Amino acid sequence: MDRETLIERLMAENEEFQHLRQEHQEHDRELEALKGTAPLSVSQQWRVSELKKLKLMAKDRMESIIRSSAVNA
């Protein structure tokens, strides 16, 4: 099974994966909105840093689910 097919299957069948993907996209949208703000306040800079970490954590967990599912497929 190729990666895209696996991701589609996970989106349809795995609630954790669905939640992580939605969370990742929400963080990405918020980051893009903050990038349009110049200059960033200290609290906005902190939020950008926090969002990047949260995005990475979600992506890492999604990759873990993909790897695990690929082995079991």
VMD Tcl script that builds the backbone (N, CA, C; Angstrom):
set m [mol new atoms 219]
animate dup $m
set s [atomselect $m all]
$s set {name element resname resid chain x y z} {
  {N N MET 1 A 0.849 -1.173 0.000}
  {CA C MET 1 A 0.000 0.000 0.000}
  {C C MET 1 A 0.898 1.240 0.000}
  {N N ASP 2 A 0.624 2.172 -0.903}
  {CA C ASP 2 A 1.456 3.376 -0.948}
  {C C ASP 2 A 1.071 4.331 0.189}
  {N N ARG 3 A 1.925 5.302 0.426}
  {CA C ARG 3 A 1.779 6.218 1.564}
  {C C ARG 3 A 0.466 7.008 1.509}
  {N N GLU 4 A 0.124 7.543 0.339}
  {CA C GLU 4 A -1.104 8.334 0.216}
  {C C GLU 4 A -2.347 7.493 0.498}
  {N N THR 5 A -2.364 6.282 0.012}
  {CA C THR 5 A -3.492 5.380 0.261}
  {C C THR 5 A -3.593 5.067 1.747}
  {N N LEU 6 A -2.444 4.848 2.370}
  {CA C LEU 6 A -2.414 4.568 3.804}
  {C C LEU 6 A -2.942 5.764 4.599}
  {N N ILE 7 A -2.525 6.963 4.231}
  {CA C ILE 7 A -2.993 8.172 4.923}
  {C C ILE 7 A -4.504 8.339 4.744}
  {N N GLU 8 A -5.006 8.092 3.552}
  {CA C GLU 8 A -6.447 8.166 3.318}
  {C C GLU 8 A -7.191 7.161 4.182}
  {N N ARG 9 A -6.638 5.950 4.285}
  {CA C ARG 9 A -7.267 4.919 5.110}
  {C C ARG 9 A -7.259 5.338 6.580}
  {N N LEU 10 A -6.136 5.880 7.035}
  {CA C LEU 10 A -6.043 6.321 8.422}
  {C C LEU 10 A -7.020 7.465 8.700}
  {N N MET 11 A -7.178 8.382 7.747}
  {CA C MET 11 A -8.124 9.483 7.919}
  {C C MET 11 A -9.555 8.957 8.040}
  {N N ALA 12 A -9.847 7.876 7.366}
  {CA C ALA 12 A -11.190 7.309 7.393}
  {C C ALA 12 A -11.433 6.439 8.628}
  {N N GLU 13 A -10.366 5.799 9.140}
  {CA C GLU 13 A -10.563 4.766 10.158}
  {C C GLU 13 A -9.961 5.072 11.527}
  {N N ASN 14 A -9.012 5.984 11.616}
  {CA C ASN 14 A -8.281 6.181 12.864}
  {C C ASN 14 A -8.601 7.563 13.452}
  {N N GLU 15 A -9.346 7.574 14.546}
  {CA C GLU 15 A -9.767 8.841 15.147}
  {C C GLU 15 A -8.577 9.659 15.654}
  {N N GLU 16 A -7.588 8.999 16.224}
  {CA C GLU 16 A -6.412 9.730 16.713}
  {C C GLU 16 A -5.699 10.429 15.555}
  {N N PHE 17 A -5.540 9.716 14.443}
  {CA C PHE 17 A -4.880 10.296 13.271}
  {C C PHE 17 A -5.685 11.488 12.746}
  {N N GLN 18 A -7.003 11.334 12.675}
  {CA C GLN 18 A -7.870 12.427 12.225}
  {C C GLN 18 A -7.685 13.653 13.110}
  {N N HIS 19 A -7.698 13.437 14.419}
  {CA C HIS 19 A -7.548 14.531 15.372}
  {C C HIS 19 A -6.185 15.208 15.223}
  {N N LEU 20 A -5.137 14.409 15.097}
  {CA C LEU 20 A -3.787 14.961 14.952}
  {C C LEU 20 A -3.643 15.768 13.669}
  {N N ARG 21 A -4.209 15.269 12.601}
  {CA C ARG 21 A -4.113 15.979 11.319}
  {C C ARG 21 A -4.864 17.311 11.387}
  {N N GLN 22 A -6.045 17.293 11.994}
  {CA C GLN 22 A -6.819 18.518 12.145}
  {C C GLN 22 A -6.061 19.509 13.035}
  {N N GLU 23 A -5.507 19.023 14.122}
  {CA C GLU 23 A -4.733 19.864 15.035}
  {C C GLU 23 A -3.537 20.485 14.306}
  {N N HIS 24 A -2.832 19.678 13.535}
  {CA C HIS 24 A -1.670 20.152 12.776}
  {C C HIS 24 A -2.082 21.269 11.815}
  {N N GLN 25 A -3.190 21.075 11.119}
  {CA C GLN 25 A -3.677 22.083 10.167}
  {C C GLN 25 A -4.105 23.367 10.874}
  {N N GLU 26 A -4.748 23.234 12.034}
  {CA C GLU 26 A -5.155 24.417 12.794}
  {C C GLU 26 A -3.943 25.222 13.252}
  {N N HIS 27 A -2.921 24.529 13.731}
  {CA C HIS 27 A -1.690 25.210 14.153}
  {C C HIS 27 A -1.042 25.907 12.961}
  {N N ASP 28 A -1.060 25.249 11.815}
  {CA C ASP 28 A -0.468 25.835 10.613}
  {C C ASP 28 A -1.200 27.115 10.209}
  {N N ARG 29 A -2.536 27.081 10.263}
  {CA C ARG 29 A -3.325 28.274 9.928}
  {C C ARG 29 A -3.029 29.418 10.896}
  {N N GLU 30 A -2.929 29.107 12.179}
  {CA C GLU 30 A -2.638 30.154 13.166}
  {C C GLU 30 A -1.245 30.734 12.945}
  {N N LEU 31 A -0.285 29.864 12.615}
  {CA C LEU 31 A 1.073 30.344 12.322}
  {C C LEU 31 A 1.074 31.287 11.127}
  {N N GLU 32 A 0.353 30.908 10.080}
  {CA C GLU 32 A 0.291 31.755 8.889}
  {C C GLU 32 A -0.332 33.113 9.210}
  {N N ALA 33 A -1.356 33.111 10.056}
  {CA C ALA 33 A -1.991 34.369 10.447}
  {C C ALA 33 A -1.008 35.243 11.225}
  {N N LEU 34 A -0.239 34.635 12.102}
  {CA C LEU 34 A 0.735 35.397 12.890}
  {C C LEU 34 A 1.860 35.938 12.012}
  {N N LYS 35 A 2.227 35.205 10.983}
  {CA C LYS 35 A 3.292 35.672 10.085}
  {C C LYS 35 A 2.895 36.971 9.387}
  {N N GLY 36 A 1.596 37.179 9.241}
  {CA C GLY 36 A 1.109 38.395 8.607}
  {C C GLY 36 A 1.149 39.601 9.536}
  {N N THR 37 A 1.488 39.371 10.792}
  {CA C THR 37 A 1.564 40.438 11.779}
  {C C THR 37 A 3.023 40.862 11.932}
  {N N ALA 38 A 3.289 42.112 11.664}
  {CA C ALA 38 A 4.675 42.575 11.802}
  {C C ALA 38 A 4.680 43.930 12.463}
  {N N PRO 39 A 5.503 44.200 13.388}
  {CA C PRO 39 A 6.363 43.223 14.067}
  {C C PRO 39 A 5.562 42.441 15.120}
  {N N LEU 40 A 6.075 41.276 15.470}
  {CA C LEU 40 A 5.408 40.441 16.461}
  {C C LEU 40 A 5.715 40.933 17.867}
  {N N SER 41 A 4.708 40.917 18.707}
  {CA C SER 41 A 4.920 41.236 20.118}
  {C C SER 41 A 5.630 40.054 20.776}
  {N N VAL 42 A 6.065 40.240 21.998}
  {CA C VAL 42 A 6.739 39.160 22.722}
  {C C VAL 42 A 5.797 37.967 22.896}
  {N N SER 43 A 4.544 38.236 23.238}
  {CA C SER 43 A 3.590 37.132 23.409}
  {C C SER 43 A 3.310 36.418 22.084}
  {N N GLN 44 A 3.286 37.170 20.994}
  {CA C GLN 44 A 3.089 36.539 19.678}
  {C C GLN 44 A 4.304 35.703 19.289}
  {N N GLN 45 A 5.498 36.183 19.602}
  {CA C GLN 45 A 6.713 35.409 19.325}
  {C C GLN 45 A 6.697 34.106 20.114}
  {N N TRP 46 A 6.263 34.192 21.370}
  {CA C TRP 46 A 6.169 32.996 22.194}
  {C C TRP 46 A 5.149 32.028 21.597}
  {N N ARG 47 A 4.017 32.560 21.135}
  {CA C ARG 47 A 2.977 31.717 20.545}
  {C C ARG 47 A 3.469 31.040 19.268}
  {N N VAL 48 A 4.230 31.751 18.452}
  {CA C VAL 48 A 4.806 31.160 17.237}
  {C C VAL 48 A 5.689 29.976 17.618}
  {N N SER 49 A 6.525 30.166 18.615}
  {CA C SER 49 A 7.410 29.093 19.068}
  {C C SER 49 A 6.604 27.902 19.583}
  {N N GLU 50 A 5.572 28.188 20.368}
  {CA C GLU 50 A 4.726 27.129 20.901}
  {C C GLU 50 A 4.007 26.381 19.787}
  {N N LEU 51 A 3.468 27.103 18.817}
  {CA C LEU 51 A 2.754 26.472 17.701}
  {C C LEU 51 A 3.672 25.573 16.885}
  {N N LYS 52 A 4.903 26.016 16.662}
  {CA C LYS 52 A 5.857 25.196 15.908}
  {C C LYS 52 A 6.124 23.886 16.643}
  {N N LYS 53 A 6.269 23.958 17.954}
  {CA C LYS 53 A 6.508 22.744 18.749}
  {C C LYS 53 A 5.291 21.825 18.714}
  {N N LEU 54 A 4.104 22.409 18.859}
  {CA C LEU 54 A 2.881 21.601 18.820}
  {C C LEU 54 A 2.684 20.941 17.461}
  {N N LYS 55 A 2.973 21.682 16.400}
  {CA C LYS 55 A 2.876 21.126 15.046}
  {C C LYS 55 A 3.825 19.952 14.877}
  {N N LEU 56 A 5.049 20.119 15.365}
  {CA C LEU 56 A 6.054 19.063 15.246}
  {C C LEU 56 A 5.641 17.829 16.045}
  {N N MET 57 A 5.103 18.042 17.241}
  {CA C MET 57 A 4.661 16.904 18.051}
  {C C MET 57 A 3.537 16.140 17.344}
  {N N ALA 58 A 2.594 16.864 16.754}
  {CA C ALA 58 A 1.497 16.211 16.036}
  {C C ALA 58 A 2.026 15.456 14.824}
  {N N LYS 59 A 2.952 16.081 14.092}
  {CA C LYS 59 A 3.514 15.434 12.914}
  {C C LYS 59 A 4.294 14.178 13.293}
  {N N ASP 60 A 5.075 14.260 14.357}
  {CA C ASP 60 A 5.834 13.094 14.818}
  {C C ASP 60 A 4.906 11.937 15.172}
  {N N ARG 61 A 3.811 12.236 15.863}
  {CA C ARG 61 A 2.865 11.183 16.243}
  {C C ARG 61 A 2.162 10.614 15.012}
  {N N MET 62 A 1.806 11.474 14.058}
  {CA C MET 62 A 1.193 10.975 12.821}
  {C C MET 62 A 2.154 10.053 12.084}
  {N N GLU 63 A 3.427 10.439 12.018}
  {CA C GLU 63 A 4.425 9.593 11.350}
  {C C GLU 63 A 4.560 8.251 12.058}
  {N N SER 64 A 4.491 8.273 13.373}
  {CA C SER 64 A 4.560 7.029 14.138}
  {C C SER 64 A 3.372 6.125 13.807}
  {N N ILE 65 A 2.187 6.711 13.713}
  {CA C ILE 65 A 0.989 5.938 13.363}
  {C C ILE 65 A 1.117 5.393 11.942}
  {N N ILE 66 A 1.624 6.201 11.025}
  {CA C ILE 66 A 1.805 5.746 9.636}
  {C C ILE 66 A 2.772 4.571 9.577}
  {N N ARG 67 A 3.910 4.696 10.265}
  {CA C ARG 67 A 4.897 3.601 10.270}
  {C C ARG 67 A 4.300 2.327 10.857}
  {N N SER 68 A 3.595 2.480 11.958}
  {CA C SER 68 A 2.988 1.320 12.617}
  {C C SER 68 A 1.944 0.672 11.717}
  {N N SER 69 A 1.140 1.484 11.060}
  {CA C SER 69 A 0.106 0.955 10.177}
  {C C SER 69 A 0.699 0.306 8.931}
  {N N ALA 70 A 1.803 0.857 8.447}
  {CA C ALA 70 A 2.448 0.294 7.256}
  {C C ALA 70 A 2.983 -1.098 7.557}
  {N N VAL 71 A 3.501 -1.303 8.756}
  {CA C VAL 71 A 4.032 -2.598 9.143}
  {C C VAL 71 A 2.903 -3.616 9.266}
  {N N ASN 72 A 1.759 -3.164 9.765}
  {CA C ASN 72 A 0.616 -4.049 9.985}
  {C C ASN 72 A -0.247 -4.231 8.740}
  {N N ALA 73 A 0.004 -3.461 7.685}
  {CA C ALA 73 A -0.839 -3.544 6.481}
  {C C ALA 73 A -0.486 -4.742 5.635}
}
mol reanalyze $m
mol bondsrecalc $m
mol representation Tube
mol addrep $m
